[in-house]
């Protein structure tokens, strides 16, 4: 008997999926556990295996199309089996009657993007005449019938240079325009005499509409809900990074794993969270959850948006382990190979844009977390030490807090401890 394969719910926030690829076509034999399709969720693209043995009788969602969770994805059964009634019962009447003998329909042709608004291309140098210019033509020196006095050579030169004769005051007899008037012409001078000159732009207006991916839709829903419902407030602080820079140099000198400043920040955050458990908390609606474990989420930019893979039990890991794990997570995030569970369960998040030269910014909290830390670049700048101005290196931190979870004093105390740890990295070893 034929079996319906439905769009699976591959993550806790998934409401619909997009078929990224089919690995079988209608009429192909399928075995249980064999790769059937690739499904793009709101977090990653995942391989989907068949639960049944048989023949692929029907494809309910074409490649590149989206469908809600639990809708008909495919039908697997015996060759030649009639599945009209099965599809009718499933509420899928769009392609009723598909069997193993029917050819697979070709993928829908890509949508051709057409410019909605197009400006007629204009030859370089062509002059667009405005109403003011038209009036100037009739008011220019003439023989009384609107004709401008101009020598044949001057007229030809004006046409070649794209000059409107109405903007020129001739120097010849009866204000006749002659060769030297064209040679000495300048738009600025013409404009100062009251003539309006308007040059048409060259080119066309066009744009391309790109449908939002499942990931982009999920980011929009999650961050909009966070920004509009969580009362954000922001705490900022500067950190002297001289000692952290020296510590990193010493560690990397003798270590096979080269650590980054971001790795140091992640470790410092975990150490500070251990001392300030009220910041390591989640807003759960009817209650606040204070987490005893520390799982730091690290924001990673990918082509379609932003994902936040989680480094679990961060406070219990060393620099080398944190560095290796973050590199692996970031690499797989960019190729959509992260599993949903690797992006869930974070208790605090860090977003670092310092490598892009950003000095200072604020982030939207990643729910249900109570806070997210924004990290800017380390900048060489004059600082005051012992009453003297000396060269230094400063990094700016910004803590976004959900006021429902973290109060100003609590967030400030955490940020103060984080600053102390980064300025004295040896504290991370205690």
C-alpha positions as a printed Julia matrix, in Angstrom:
430×3 Matrix{Float64}:
  0.0    0.0     0.0
  1.27   3.48   -0.9
  2.53   5.7     1.93
  2.46   9.48    2.14
  5.74  11.17    3.03
  5.03  14.5     4.72
  7.13  17.64    5.11
  9.04  16.95    8.34
  9.46  19.39   11.25
 13.26  19.47   11.42
 13.65  22.19   14.04
 11.62  23.5    16.94
 10.86  26.79   15.14
 10.25  25.38   11.66
  6.83  26.15   10.16
  7.59  25.4     6.51
 10.41  23.9     4.48
 11.9   24.41    1.03
 13.0   21.47   -1.1
 16.62  22.31   -1.92
 17.12  19.16   -4.02
 15.5   15.86   -4.95
 17.78  12.81   -5.08
 15.06  10.66   -6.66
 12.62  11.24   -9.5
  9.17   9.8   -10.11
  9.52   6.14  -11.06
 12.78   5.56   -9.18
 13.1    2.74   -6.65
 13.56   3.92   -3.07
 14.88   1.97   -0.1
 14.3    2.69    3.57
 17.14   4.9     4.88
 18.1    6.02    1.38
 18.57   9.76    0.76
 15.36  11.13   -0.73
 15.71  14.92   -0.67
 17.41  17.91    0.94
 15.17  20.19    2.97
 16.02  23.82    3.77
 14.71  24.78    7.19
 14.83  28.13    8.95
 18.23  27.16   10.36
 20.03  24.81    7.97
 19.75  22.56    4.92
 19.34  18.97    6.05
 19.32  15.6     4.31
 16.0   13.75    4.47
 15.94   9.96    4.26
 13.07   7.72    3.22
 11.16   5.78    5.84
  9.74   3.32    3.28
 10.73   0.83    0.58
  9.07   1.09   -2.82
  8.83   3.33   -5.86
  8.54   7.13   -5.83
  5.04   7.57   -7.27
  4.46  11.27   -6.69
  6.39  14.45   -5.84
  4.22  16.97   -4.0
  6.72  19.81   -3.68
  8.97  20.69   -6.58
 12.6   21.73   -6.12
 12.89  25.32   -4.88
  9.29  25.45   -3.65
  8.14  25.9    -0.05
  5.45  23.91    1.75
  4.09  23.92    5.33
  5.17  21.31    7.84
  3.07  18.12    7.53
  1.98  18.81    3.93
  2.38  16.09    1.29
  6.03  15.9     0.24
  5.91  12.66   -1.74
  4.17   9.29   -2.11
  6.02   5.97   -2.09
  4.35   2.68   -3.0
  4.26  -0.16   -5.52
  4.87   0.46   -9.21
  1.62   1.2   -11.05
 -0.38   1.7    -7.85
 -3.37   4.06   -8.12
 -2.89   6.91   -5.65
 -5.73   9.23   -6.68
 -7.86   8.45   -3.65
 -4.86   8.67   -1.31
 -3.97  12.15   -2.56
 -7.59  13.26   -2.5
 -7.86  12.21    1.14
 -4.64  14.09    1.88
 -6.13  17.25    0.44
 -3.64  17.42   -2.4
 -5.59  17.71   -5.64
 -3.07  19.73   -7.64
 -1.3   16.72   -9.06
 -3.78  13.88   -8.49
 -3.13  10.89  -10.67
  0.67  10.97  -10.68
  2.04   7.47  -11.12
  5.3    5.75  -11.73
  4.63   5.8   -15.48
  4.31   9.59  -15.72
  7.38  11.6   -16.58
  8.77  13.91  -13.97
  7.72  17.45  -14.69
 10.65  19.77  -15.39
 11.62  22.22  -12.74
  9.72  25.48  -13.14
 11.51  27.99  -15.29
 13.29  30.66  -13.31
 11.33  33.85  -12.92
 12.65  36.48  -15.25
 13.17  39.74  -13.44
 12.04  42.7   -15.49
 12.8   46.3   -14.63
  9.56  47.95  -13.59
 10.74  51.38  -14.59
 13.07  52.08  -17.49
 14.48  55.4   -18.53
 15.14  55.81  -22.24
 18.91  55.7   -22.85
 20.3   59.02  -23.97
 23.33  59.57  -26.16
 26.24  61.03  -24.23
 26.2   64.79  -24.54
 22.56  65.07  -25.6
 20.93  68.13  -24.07
 17.47  67.89  -22.55
 15.56  71.1   -23.22
 13.55  72.49  -20.34
 10.68  74.99  -20.64
 13.11  77.71  -19.62
 15.46  76.7   -22.42
 12.62  76.72  -24.92
 11.82  80.28  -23.93
 15.47  81.15  -24.34
 15.44  79.9   -27.93
 12.68  82.34  -28.85
 14.28  85.2   -26.98
 17.75  84.71  -28.47
 18.97  87.22  -31.04
 17.26  86.35  -34.31
 15.85  87.78  -37.49
 12.4   88.05  -35.92
 11.04  84.62  -36.86
 12.7   82.67  -34.01
 15.83  81.63  -35.95
 19.15  82.01  -34.11
 21.95  83.74  -36.03
 24.83  81.27  -36.23
 27.56  80.54  -38.74
 27.48  77.09  -40.43
 30.82  76.11  -38.86
 29.72  77.17  -35.36
 26.45  75.26  -35.77
 28.31  72.08  -36.75
 30.74  72.43  -33.83
 27.83  72.95  -31.41
 26.11  69.78  -32.65
 29.3   67.77  -32.27
 29.82  69.0   -28.7
 26.16  68.74  -27.7
 25.87  72.46  -26.95
 22.49  74.16  -27.02
 22.87  77.3   -29.13
 20.17  79.03  -27.08
 22.59  79.22  -24.16
 25.25  81.17  -26.1
 25.49  84.89  -26.58
 27.12  85.5   -29.97
 30.06  87.85  -30.37
 29.65  88.43  -34.11
 27.71  91.09  -35.96
 24.12  91.35  -34.68
 25.12  88.86  -31.94
 25.79  86.19  -34.52
 27.3   83.0   -33.0
 30.68  82.25  -34.52
 33.45  79.66  -34.16
 35.22  81.32  -31.23
 31.96  81.42  -29.22
 31.74  77.63  -29.41
 35.43  77.2   -28.59
 35.12  79.45  -25.53
 31.82  77.99  -24.35
 31.53  76.79  -20.74
 28.34  75.47  -19.06
 29.08  77.52  -15.93
 29.24  80.74  -17.91
 26.04  79.88  -19.73
 24.29  79.14  -16.45
 25.4   82.48  -14.99
 23.67  84.26  -17.85
 20.33  82.85  -16.8
 20.09  79.99  -19.27
 18.85  76.71  -17.76
 20.94  73.73  -18.91
 19.81  70.2   -18.06
 21.82  67.16  -19.11
 19.9   63.88  -19.14
 21.37  61.01  -17.15
 22.77  58.08  -19.11
 21.59  54.57  -18.17
 18.49  52.7   -17.07
 16.81  52.08  -13.73
 16.47  48.42  -12.8
 16.35  46.11   -9.81
 16.22  42.43   -8.92
 13.74  40.89   -6.46
 15.15  37.94   -4.5
 12.66  35.8    -2.49
 13.46  35.58    1.2
 15.0   32.28    2.25
 13.64  30.26    5.16
 16.61  31.43    7.24
 15.99  35.1     6.45
 12.29  34.73    7.32
 13.19  33.1    10.64
 15.7   35.85   11.47
 13.08  38.48   10.7
 10.46  36.82   12.91
 12.79  36.15   15.83
 14.58  39.5    15.96
 11.43  41.52   15.3
  9.72  39.77   18.2
 12.76  40.43   20.38
 13.17  44.11   19.49
  9.48  44.96   19.72
  8.67  42.99   22.88
 11.86  43.01   24.98
 12.65  46.37   26.61
 16.28  46.73   25.53
 18.75  48.97   27.32
 22.46  49.29   26.63
 25.58  49.5    28.79
 28.92  50.51   27.27
 32.49  50.3    28.49
 36.04  50.65   27.16
 38.65  47.99   27.87
 42.44  48.41   27.87
 43.63  45.46   25.76
 47.41  45.81   26.22
 47.71  42.83   28.6
 45.3   40.72   26.52
 47.4   41.39   23.42
 50.56  40.36   25.23
 48.88  37.21   26.59
 47.64  36.22   23.12
 51.1   36.68   21.64
 52.66  34.52   24.35
 50.03  31.76   23.97
 50.3   31.64   20.18
 54.09  31.55   20.31
 54.19  28.02   21.74
 50.75  26.65   20.81
 49.74  24.57   17.79
 46.26  26.15   17.95
 46.37  29.87   17.25
 43.79  31.72   19.29
 42.04  34.94   18.29
 40.97  37.91   20.36
 37.41  36.65   19.94
 38.4   33.38   21.64
 39.8   35.38   24.55
 36.59  37.41   24.79
 34.43  34.26   24.76
 36.47  32.71   27.56
 36.38  35.96   29.55
 32.6   36.19   29.12
 32.19  32.65   30.46
 34.39  33.47   33.47
 32.39  36.63   34.2
 29.07  34.79   33.85
 30.19  32.3    36.49
 30.54  35.23   38.91
 27.27  36.87   37.81
 24.67  34.09   37.38
 21.78  36.57   37.17
 23.07  37.63   33.74
 23.21  34.0    32.57
 19.42  33.93   32.4
 16.47  33.5    30.01
 13.06  35.19   29.83
 10.48  32.38   29.77
  7.29  34.43   29.89
  5.86  33.42   33.25
  9.24  32.97   34.91
 12.95  33.74   34.59
 15.28  30.78   34.17
 18.68  31.19   35.85
 20.99  28.71   34.15
 23.62  26.88   36.2
 25.45  25.83   33.03
 27.13  28.33   30.67
 26.54  27.9    26.93
 27.84  30.91   24.98
 26.31  31.52   21.54
 28.67  33.03   18.94
 27.07  35.05   16.14
 28.34  33.95   12.7
 27.54  35.82    9.49
 26.5   33.64    6.54
 25.32  34.54    3.05
 21.65  34.55    3.99
 21.88  36.22    7.38
 23.11  35.33   10.84
 23.25  32.11   12.84
 24.31  31.62   16.45
 26.04  28.26   17.06
 26.63  27.45   20.71
 29.86  26.61   22.54
 28.6   24.41   25.38
 30.06  24.47   28.91
 32.27  27.32   27.79
 33.65  28.11   31.24
 35.1   24.59   31.54
 37.06  24.81   28.27
 40.51  26.24   27.56
 41.5   28.73   24.89
 42.63  26.06   22.4
 39.44  24.03   22.75
 37.22  27.12   22.41
 39.17  28.26   19.35
 38.97  24.87   17.63
 35.26  24.53   18.33
 34.37  28.03   17.11
 36.32  27.54   13.86
 34.53  24.24   13.23
 31.08  25.69   13.98
 31.7   28.77   11.84
 32.98  26.69    8.92
 29.96  24.39    8.96
 27.59  27.34    9.42
 28.8   28.87    6.16
 28.12  25.6     4.29
 24.75  25.0     6.01
 26.01  21.83    7.66
 25.14  22.78   11.24
 22.52  20.67   12.94
 19.6   22.51   14.62
 20.63  21.32   18.08
 24.01  23.03   17.61
 22.22  26.38   17.45
 19.93  25.82   20.42
 20.32  26.12   24.17
 22.6   29.17   24.39
 22.4   31.06   27.69
 24.27  34.19   26.54
 25.41  35.47   23.13
 28.39  37.39   21.73
 28.53  39.32   18.45
 31.94  40.54   17.3
 32.32  42.97   14.38
 35.8   44.13   15.3
 37.36  42.28   12.36
 35.32  44.53   10.05
 36.71  47.7    11.6
 33.53  48.49   13.57
 34.42  50.36   16.75
 31.08  50.45   18.54
 27.61  48.97   17.94
 24.64  47.43   19.73
 22.96  44.08   19.03
 19.4   42.79   19.27
 19.03  40.18   22.01
 18.71  36.58   20.81
 15.64  35.27   22.69
 15.1   33.83   25.18
 18.5   35.13   26.42
 18.52  38.11   28.74
 21.67  39.67   27.23
 23.99  39.85   24.23
 27.47  41.38   24.14
 28.66  43.47   21.16
 32.43  43.59   20.64
 34.19  46.27   18.6
 37.67  46.45   17.11
 40.85  46.96   19.13
 41.94  50.45   18.21
 45.3   52.13   18.75
 44.58  55.34   20.61
 46.17  57.7    23.14
 45.27  56.79   26.74
 45.99  58.35   30.11
 48.14  56.25   32.47
 49.63  57.56   35.69
 48.72  61.1    34.68
 50.51  60.9    31.33
 49.15  60.45   27.8
 50.7   57.34   26.26
 49.94  55.06   23.26
 47.39  52.37   24.04
 44.94  49.87   22.56
 41.27  50.13   23.5
 38.28  47.9    22.73
 34.67  49.02   23.18
 32.04  46.66   24.6
 28.28  47.15   24.54
 25.94  44.97   26.6
 22.32  44.79   25.37
 20.03  43.82   28.26
 16.4   42.75   28.47
 15.13  44.85   31.39
 12.62  42.14   32.25
 15.54  39.87   33.13
 18.54  42.04   33.98
 18.51  45.35   35.84
 21.01  48.12   35.21
 23.05  47.47   38.36
 23.3   43.74   37.61
 24.39  44.31   34.01
 26.89  46.99   35.08
 28.47  44.7    37.67
 28.89  41.98   35.04
 30.46  44.38   32.55
 32.84  45.69   35.22
 34.0   42.15   36.01
 34.42  41.36   32.32
 36.6   44.46   31.93
 38.77  43.41   34.88
 39.24  39.91   33.44
 40.18  41.16   29.96
 42.61  43.68   31.41
 44.14  40.95   33.6
 43.85  37.72   31.55
 45.56  35.67   34.26
 42.23  35.82   36.14
 40.78  33.42   33.54
 43.21  30.77   34.78
 42.08  31.0    38.4
